[in-house]
Amino acid sequence: MIGIFDSGVGGMTVAKAIEKTLPEYRLVYFGDLARTPYGSKSPETIIRYARENTEFLISKGAKLIIIACNSAASVATETLKEEFDLPIFEVISPAIKKAVATSKTGRIGIIGTRATITSGVYEKKIRKQNSSFKVYSTPCPLLVPLVEEGWFEKRETKMILRRYLHPLKLKQVDSLVLGCTHYPLLKDLIRPRIGKRVKVIDSSEEVAADLKSYLREHSSFAKELTQNGRHHYYVSDITYTAHSIAQRIFGREIQLNKTTYAPQSGEVKSEK
Amino acid sequence: MIGIFDSGVGGMTVAKAIEKTLPEYRLVYFGDLARTPYGSKSPETIIRYARENTEFLISKGAKLIIIACNSAASVATETLKEEFDLPIFEVISPAIKKAVATSKTGRIGIIGTRATITSGVYEKKIRKQNSSFKVYSTPCPLLVPLVEEGWFEKRETKMILRRYLHPLKLKQVDSLVLGCTHYPLLKDLIRPRIGKRVKVIDSSEEVAADLKSYLREHSSFAKELTQNGRHHYYVSDITYTAHSIAQRIFGREIQLNKTTYAPQSGEVKSEK
């Protein structure tokens, strides 16, 4: 089973892309809606959550993990790779590979949550591949709440997008990485505002393509992954807008199963 | 010690009001920034968090609890009163008392998070006091993220406020309850948009006044509350904007102590 986790339901854009690219595999998804969002939280807290989510997915039969949350991918990938003995994919590297391959001017823009942008992970990874590349990034903390509210048609959403994208437009980037799994839902609003000649890179599609080649190269491992039955979608809370966002992403009704992390009452560690 | 909890640092508006009204008492504050916000989460999850926060404050010496989060006050007050044997205050009842006392036309507006508004608690409580009162409410889910971003001067914030307040204005309310502890930070933007003749009711001031009369009436209990030393501010995460919001509320530097609720790894309860 392919395990996928995100801070909420945004990561379902990744599940959707994988389902489309690799329809023969079974997925188990976990969305941490009880603690969402991750993007404004500290690296230390996000790492703790990522570890717990991975343990949960393994307990449900996952043999491979996809970190479908850019904030978690930014700060927790290395820790998870050290601590868990199974293949770990994340949404950042495939998007970077694509951006480096397609950019002609070497000017790449990144948008994401505060955790993702502050981590500087995109910049470091891109410049490691090609130190002449210029990377411009902007945190866009209001986009997730706007998506969660379903404000796709509102004038304020368009104004806020313009405000966030304006500095990147001035820098004349020729590629823009959507560094948050909620953002593909805003793709149609982003494209005209960043400019039609800018290539918009959607990490969910890139990670699905990457996973496909990995499974082709590791055919005996690929056989181990259960290849039939239905997908399972777990969430740690059923929030007001969860169903409608899930439905918007998949274009069909999705059954969300609630699961609870139960912290031991009184189990409080205090650090001063 | 007076214990106060909130989903984040917004509840510090309540701590600030109590500090001003009752400077002789010592406070212990807990802001659950690792799981913030509560307003979009389900009642069941919010109740679980409220219980844990109360246990934490008691472990730090609290003899009285103030629920300084409208979302938690809306859905968790009864449970906490049943489960804990100490006085429990919350931000809703005092604001309602004030609104009912000051409204002349009997038309009251309420703004808050989705959890607060969906709970219908304000309407129920107001109409219990006077069934001829009309209560109009609007969930304003984007206001917390806008405050957290510090977007106090931005045009988008003003437009979003106007959009949220417009239906209440049409209903000609003469009192508006700020049903979320973040909203007092937007008071200066709310006043001209709802209309100058509308009385804006800030729960933090009302709960402080209410607590003051309670302590006057229960003087032997009041003596038990520690009356010297300094206040303690605990948070479950230090997020990017926590310090700046705390500082904006208090008008001075606030030392935030990080504390961690440690869920047992693998301790996962699954409900289908």
Interface residues (C-beta under 8 A of the other chain):
Chain A: L33 A34 R35 S40 K41 S42 E44 T45 R48 R51 E52 E55 F56 S59 R114 A115 T118 P141 L142 P145 L146 E148 E149 W151 K154 R155 E156 M159 I160 R163 Y234 S236 D237 I238 T239 Y240 T241 N257 K258 T259 T260 Y261 A262 P263 Q264 S265 G266 E267 V268 K269 S270 E271 K272
Chain B: L33 A34 R35 S40 K41 S42 E44 T45 R48 R51 E52 E55 F56 S59 R114 A115 T118 P141 L142 P145 L146 E148 E149 W151 K154 R155 E156 M159 I160 R163 Y234 S236 D237 I238 T239 Y240 T241 N257 K258 T259 T260 Y261 A262 P263 Q264 S265 G266 E267 V268 K269 S270 E271 K272
